[in-house]
């Protein structure tokens, strides 16, 4: 799925403070050949052209924390554990494809996927990469690594039969689990380093010793795989940092000392503020009890506090939503960026979390930018996004989405109608209740 296209006349965002009005972006054979002021002689005759007058042209956006193969039917809200237990692997994958199309239509051309074993996400990733399916680029952890009675293991009722990849205890099991996931096609490794909000656990519980986490990191790094640590609790974060993980996911109970250490080490933070925001505003209509919403309130408030501590310390923050079924819907990813601006970031900084900084976390320098040689992913948004980040939250403002030089907008419009995505996806997340 590589082609040629020229995008003309828009405001090109090349980074914080780097804005080129009346710009020209020429994508040839799926890669950026030129990005700069509009001038003649750059684009060969016959090249398809997109008129971006009055629009902002951004690099394709990256959501660095999603759960892809979750419920895509917003009219049939079911608890996530019921969905996991009752939907077939093939059914989960088809839900994942619908979710992927929603994300792509919203301008998110790359997703970092916290995967689900045995549902075919690696095959989906590879088919998209070969151009055999239309979808966002997928960067995948095939499954989590968690301990017995840890976060993830407790997603499942006690009577559920555990599979080979479900838990790992002790240094040698942890080492082998990384190798098994690498063989399964991992692009990165996800480890559960603290408890969460599942029944039967507490977020302040640490999961895994430093020694177990360290062998996971060392084994992954030996194979050039980065490690993402689900870590809410202070002790879980401390152990993760001591082990040398590459990113802290959520980081809800981060303190100033840990934030300083993260900045010094170059550890990324993926705050996933949108998930808790959705749960606080709409949780009871999306399958949560009032008690569950109340239980999440402290984590929601502390995530905001941790976000501000991280910014003050100079931690590299990467945009990630924790999009997951009906609790944090696919297609509404830009709400995360809007929250960053609401809590102190400039729009420039927020956009960078979903482009240049996210590409750094993924270790994929050809993503997240529109400089010559970069991947030809772009999103054309009606209006001045730098002046109003909220423009990204409405699908009606997304004029064009370009993936590897192909304008996939028409395909997505047809797919949205055929699969009922138009009605199933929130049209404008600003001010929804």
Secondary structure, 3 states (H helix, E strand, C coil): CCCCEEEEEEEEEEECCEEEEEEEEEEECCEEEEEEECCCCCCCCCCCEEECCCEEEEECEEEEEEECCCCCCCCCCCCHHHHHHHCCHHHHHHHHHHHHHHHHHCCEEEEEEECCCCCCHHHHHHHHHCCCCCCCEEEEECCEECCCCCCCHHHCCCCCCCCCCCCCCCHHHHHHHHHHHHHCCCCEEEEECECCCCCCCCCCCECCCHHHHHHHHHHHHHCCCEEEEEECCHHHHHHHHHHCCCEEEECCCCCHHHHHHHHHHCCEEECCHHHHHHHHHHHHHHCCCHHHHHHHHHHHHHHHHHHHHHHHHCCEECCCCCEECCCECCCCCCHHHHHHHHCCCCHHHHHHHCCHHHHHHHCCCCCCCCCCCCECCEEEEECCCCCCHHHHHEHHHEEEEEECCEECHHHHHHHHHHHCHHHHCCCECCCCC
